[in-house]
């Protein structure tokens, strides 16, 4: 979180300037053309300005900026695994600390990454098939990451495990998933004005974003646990 936050603060002024150019272009009203008059020259400067600002933004990235971007991505990726692992260990009444959660997440990195890619490709592929299959796939594979970290399953096995848990409960899972995001959306609306505070508004917004992300992770884990408890008797019977 920290490297990513430093990078965001460093470039916040640049991105704000770029957005101002875009807003200026969108706010420009078209000139009125009278009969017999020729068309005015196309405002290419205004059209190109946002892209020019974007180009300057990327050109201004130095080695330190690139390092912070990469470090921030790795930190956030490991953080997602560490959070799930910490939730599982706390639920099992085991002691855990922040450093231990991160170091203990390393063995899951490749499996988690591969499972995430497979889930993403399946969902995107389903969205191209008239959207509805993509929505179905997204709920089927909603608990893939939990199967990887909490049950130490492989990438493909975790996808199958998530689908098996959701089978027969797709509607309730979908409803609870929407409820979770509705809660986050309400929190976002209520705390949105805080983001307008000078200097500290952006930091507050990031803290709220991290907090709501953690809430959603814990919320989905509880659904994951409930599905496991429901399915466990059936799975035990089928293995006999």
URZI-V285208 format. One line per field, one symbol per residue. ss: DSSP state (H for helix, E for strand, L for the rest). psi: psi as a letter, one per 30 degrees, with the letter a starting at -180 (. if undefined). Layout:
# URZI-V285208
ss=???
psi=???
This chain:
# URZI-V285208
ss=LHHHHHHHHHHHHHHHHHHHHHHHHHHLLLLLLLLLLLLLLLLHHHHHHHHHHHHHHHHLLLHHHHHHHHHHHHHHHHHHHHHHHHHHHHHLLLLLLHHHHHHLLHHHHHHHHHHHHHHHHHHHHHHHLLLHHHHHHHHHLLLHHHHHHHHLLLHHHHHHHHHHHHLLLHHHHHHHHHHHHHHHHHHHHHHHHHHHLLLHHHHHHHHHHHHHHHHHHHHHHHHHHHHHHHHHHHHHHHHL
psi=eeeeeeeeeegeeeeeeeeeeeeeeffkkklkjlkfklklkkieeeefeeeeeeeeeeffkleeeeeeeeeeeeeeeeeeeeeeeeeeeefghlkkleeeeeeffeffeeeeeeeeeeeeeeeeeeefigeeeeeeeeeegegeeeeeefghlleeeeeeeeeeefkfgeeeeeeeeeeefeeeeeeeeefeffffkkefeeeeeeeeeeeeeeeeeeeeeeeeeeeeeefeeeeeeff.
